[in-house]
Amino acid sequence: MPFVVPECPMAKASQTLPPAFVERIRRVYPGRDGETALAAFEKPRPTSFRPNLLKMDARALKAKLEEQGFKLEAVPYPTGAFILRNRRQRDLEDTFSYQNGELYVQNLSSMVPPLLLDPKPGEIVLDMAAAPGSKTTQMAAIMGDRGKIHAMEENLIRAEKLKANLNRQGVSIATVEVVDGAVAAKKTPGLYDKVLLDAPCSAEGRFQSEERSSFGYWKEDTPAKAAKLQRRLFRAAVEALKVGGRMVYSTCAISPEENEGLVAWALAEFPGRLEVLPATVPLTAARPGLGAWGATPYHESVRKTLRIMPTPLLEGFYAAVLRKTS
């Protein structure tokens, strides 16, 4: 039985969210997709989580939680992830399984970038903006806790939360450095097999129309301001990556300035040094990257990047997979 979000009176996104943002949604996702995406901002998403494979597999975790009265729905992708169909996230966080790091609460969209990066056991991986650790811990599990993950976080408080999550999840291969990733990564040129840049962004994919705090900071120039920081981090990520290495750039933003526009900029900034690889996932909400924004066309390979449209289950997300060719 599929999960159904309980009906409750919510403000219409088209009436509550900033008008300039609503107009962007309808341009990025024309027609029916745009109205579907807007409607997704009107209801709270259910809690989703994944097993921590360093401590427990999905089947055992499901059985353990169901014995405690939790009703779970397994999703086809990401494999092993669950949606909580009854109770609150707080109830899940009160369990021994949560407190012992046997699971990690994370939106399904957020689980996609580490899967696209596909870090292997024994590799050296850079996580450039790592806190609070959702993707760092996921990568460590994918790697079987073998190899090295260098996790960078500039904010001290967020770095402490990252360390706590790594400890709870039983990750031993990650080291945390409280540092500006754009500065530190440049000091280790060509060191890393894989780089994840889940960049600080406008967080548009997480807006909720009934929670003004989720979007009250947003202005029409917010995406352009975010893109300045993203370009700075991206430059350092490319320099830190080995030739032949793979990089994933991701955001939870909707605006093209932070997504396709950033990748198009990178291809021009590093001519002949980056190749865009196909980013495909088995999600009905998956869409190809935009080929243009307004009067600005993008490099044809930008269409290979991935958009995850906002839905009642999925936060809006973007991901690009790149290979450093020289």
C-alpha positions in Angstrom: 0.0 0.0 0.0 1.6 3.3 -1.1 2.2 6.0 1.5 -0.5 8.7 1.5 0.3 12.1 3.1 -2.6 12.9 5.5 -4.8 15.7 4.3 -4.6 18.9 6.4 -5.4 22.5 5.6 -2.3 24.2 4.1 -1.6 27.5 2.4 -1.5 27.3 -1.4 2.1 27.5 -2.4 1.3 29.7 -5.4 -0.3 32.3 -3.0 2.3 32.0 -0.2 5.7 31.5 -1.7 7.5 34.5 -3.2 5.9 35.3 -6.5 9.3 35.4 -8.3 10.0 31.9 -7.0 6.6 30.6 -8.1 7.3 32.1 -11.6 10.7 30.3 -11.6 9.1 27.0 -10.7 6.7 27.3 -13.6 9.5 28.1 -16.0 11.8 25.3 -14.8 9.0 22.8 -14.8 6.5 23.8 -17.5 2.9 22.8 -17.6 1.7 20.0 -15.4 5.1 19.5 -13.8 5.1 23.0 -12.5 1.8 22.7 -10.7 2.8 19.3 -9.3 6.0 20.8 -8.0 4.2 23.7 -6.4 1.7 21.4 -4.8 4.6 19.5 -3.2 5.5 22.5 -1.1 2.1 22.5 0.5 2.4 19.4 2.6 5.0 18.2 5.1 7.0 15.3 3.7 6.9 12.0 5.7 10.0 10.8 7.5 12.4 8.7 5.4 15.5 7.0 6.5 18.1 4.4 5.5 19.9 1.6 7.4 23.4 2.2 8.5 25.0 -0.8 6.7 28.0 -0.6 9.0 25.8 -1.8 11.8 22.6 -3.4 10.4 21.1 -4.4 7.1 17.7 -3.2 5.8 15.8 -6.4 6.5 17.0 -6.8 10.1 16.3 -3.1 10.8 12.8 -3.3 9.4 12.0 -6.4 11.5 13.4 -4.7 14.6 11.4 -1.6 14.2 8.2 -3.3 13.2 8.4 -5.3 16.4 8.2 -2.0 18.2 5.0 -1.0 16.3 6.5 1.1 13.5 4.9 0.7 10.1 7.4 1.1 7.3 7.2 1.2 3.6 10.3 0.1 1.6 11.0 2.2 -1.5 12.3 0.8 -4.8 15.0 3.5 -4.9 17.3 4.3 -3.1 17.5 0.6 -2.3 17.1 -0.2 1.4 15.5 3.1 2.3 12.2 3.3 4.2 9.3 5.7 4.7 7.7 5.9 8.1 4.0 5.4 7.7 2.9 6.0 11.3 4.2 7.9 14.3 6.4 10.9 14.2 10.1 11.3 13.5 10.6 12.1 17.2 9.3 8.6 18.0 11.9 7.1 15.7 14.6 9.2 17.3 13.7 7.8 20.7 14.5 4.3 19.7 17.7 2.4 20.5 18.2 1.9 16.7 18.4 5.6 16.1 20.5 6.4 19.2 22.9 3.5 18.4 23.4 4.7 14.8 21.7 1.8 13.2 19.7 4.2 10.9 20.0 7.7 9.6 17.0 10.0 9.0 17.5 11.5 5.5 15.2 12.6 2.7 15.3 10.2 -0.3 16.6 12.9 -2.7 19.6 13.6 -0.4 20.6 9.9 -0.7 21.1 10.2 -4.4 24.5 12.1 -4.7 26.6 9.6 -2.8 25.0 6.8 -5.0 26.0 8.8 -8.1 29.5 9.3 -6.8 29.9 5.6 -6.1 32.9 5.7 -3.8 34.8 2.4 -3.6 36.5 0.7 -0.6 40.1 2.0 -0.4 39.6 5.2 -2.3 40.4 8.7 -1.0 37.3 10.9 -1.0 36.8 14.6 -0.3 33.5 15.8 1.2 33.8 19.6 0.8 30.8 20.8 2.8 30.1 17.8 4.9 28.0 18.8 7.9 25.8 17.5 9.3 27.1 14.2 7.9 24.2 12.6 6.1 26.2 12.0 2.9 29.5 11.5 4.7 28.1 8.6 6.7 26.3 7.2 3.7 29.6 7.2 1.7 31.4 5.5 4.6 28.8 2.8 4.6 29.0 2.4 0.8 32.8 2.0 1.2 32.5 -0.5 4.0 34.4 1.9 6.2 37.6 1.1 4.1 39.6 4.0 2.6 39.7 7.6 3.6 37.1 10.4 3.7 38.3 13.9 4.3 35.3 15.9 5.6 35.5 19.7 5.6 33.2 22.0 7.4 33.9 25.7 8.1 31.3 26.3 10.8 32.5 25.0 14.2 29.1 24.2 15.6 28.1 22.3 12.5 31.5 20.5 12.5 30.8 19.3 16.1 27.4 17.9 14.9 29.2 16.2 12.0 31.7 14.5 14.4 28.8 13.4 16.7 27.0 11.8 13.7 30.2 10.0 12.5 30.8 8.7 16.0 27.1 7.5 16.4 27.2 5.8 13.0 30.5 4.0 13.8 32.5 5.6 11.0 36.3 5.3 11.4 37.6 6.4 8.0 36.4 10.0 8.1 38.5 12.8 9.5 36.9 16.2 10.1 38.7 19.5 9.5 37.1 22.8 10.6 38.2 24.8 7.6 37.0 26.7 4.5 36.8 23.9 1.9 37.6 26.3 -0.9 41.0 27.2 0.7 41.9 23.8 2.1 41.2 21.7 -1.0 43.5 23.8 -3.1 46.4 22.7 -0.8 46.1 19.1 -2.0 45.9 19.2 -5.8 45.2 15.9 -7.5 44.9 14.0 -4.3 41.4 12.6 -4.3 39.8 9.7 -6.3 36.3 11.1 -5.7 35.0 14.5 -4.6 31.5 15.3 -3.4 30.5 19.0 -3.4 27.0 19.1 -1.9 27.2 22.8 -2.0 25.7 25.4 0.3 22.7 26.7 -1.6 19.4 28.6 -1.5 17.6 25.4 -0.2 14.6 26.1 -2.4 13.8 22.4 -2.7 12.9 22.4 1.0 10.5 25.2 1.0 7.1 24.6 2.8 4.3 27.1 2.1 3.0 26.9 5.7 6.4 27.6 7.3 7.6 31.1 6.4 10.9 30.5 8.1 11.7 28.0 5.3 11.6 30.7 2.6 11.4 34.1 4.3 15.0 34.8 3.5 14.6 34.2 -0.2 14.9 37.1 -2.6 15.2 37.2 -6.4 18.9 37.7 -6.2 19.4 34.9 -3.6 20.4 32.2 -6.2 23.0 34.5 -7.9 24.6 35.2 -4.5 24.7 31.5 -3.6 26.3 30.8 -7.0 29.3 33.0 -6.2 30.2 30.8 -3.2 29.4 27.6 -5.3 31.9 28.7 -8.0 34.6 29.3 -5.4 34.1 25.8 -4.0 33.8 24.2 -7.4 37.2 25.6 -8.5 38.9 24.1 -5.5 37.1 20.8 -6.0 38.3 20.4 -9.6 41.9 21.1 -8.6 41.7 18.6 -5.7 40.4 15.8 -7.9 42.8 13.4 -9.6 42.8 13.2 -13.4 40.3 10.5 -14.2 38.5 11.0 -10.9 34.8 11.5 -10.5 33.1 14.5 -8.9 29.5 15.0 -8.0 28.1 18.5 -7.6 24.7 18.7 -6.0 22.3 21.2 -4.4 18.8 21.3 -2.9 18.1 24.4 -5.0 15.7 24.8 -7.9 17.1 27.9 -9.6 19.3 27.2 -12.7 21.9 29.8 -11.6 22.9 27.3 -8.9 22.6 24.2 -11.0 22.9 23.9 -14.8 24.3 27.5 -14.9 27.0 26.5 -12.5 28.0 23.4 -14.5 28.0 25.4 -17.7 30.3 27.9 -16.1 32.6 25.1 -14.9 32.9 23.7 -18.4 33.9 27.1 -19.7 36.2 27.8 -16.7 38.1 24.5 -17.2 38.0 24.0 -21.0 38.8 20.4 -22.0 39.3 19.3 -18.4 35.8 18.2 -17.4 33.4 15.7 -18.9 29.8 15.6 -17.9 28.7 11.9 -17.4 25.0 10.8 -17.5 23.3 11.1 -14.2 20.3 8.7 -14.3 18.2 7.3 -11.5 15.1 5.2 -11.5 12.7 7.9 -10.1 9.6 9.1 -11.8 10.4 12.6 -10.6 13.8 12.5 -12.4 14.2 15.1 -15.2 17.2 16.0 -17.4 19.0 19.2 -16.8 17.8 22.3 -18.6 19.3 23.2 -22.0 19.0 26.9 -21.4 17.7 29.6 -19.0 16.1 32.5 -20.6 18.2 33.7 -23.5 21.3 31.9 -22.2 21.9 28.5 -23.8 24.0 25.9 -21.9 26.6 23.5 -23.3 24.7 20.5 -24.7 26.2 18.1 -22.2 24.5 19.9 -19.3 21.3 18.0 -20.4 23.0 14.9 -19.0 22.7 16.3 -15.4 19.8 15.4 -13.1 16.9 17.3 -11.6 14.7 15.6 -9.0 11.3 17.4 -9.1 9.7 18.2 -5.7 7.0 15.7 -4.8 5.2 14.8 -1.6 8.1 12.4 -0.9 11.1 14.0 -2.5 12.8 17.3 -1.8 13.7 19.2 -5.0 17.3 18.3 -5.8 20.0 18.7 -8.5 23.1 16.6 -9.3 25.8 16.6 -11.9 28.4 13.9 -12.4 31.7 15.0 -13.9 35.0 13.3 -14.7 38.3 15.2 -14.7 39.9 14.4 -18.1 43.2 16.4 -17.7 
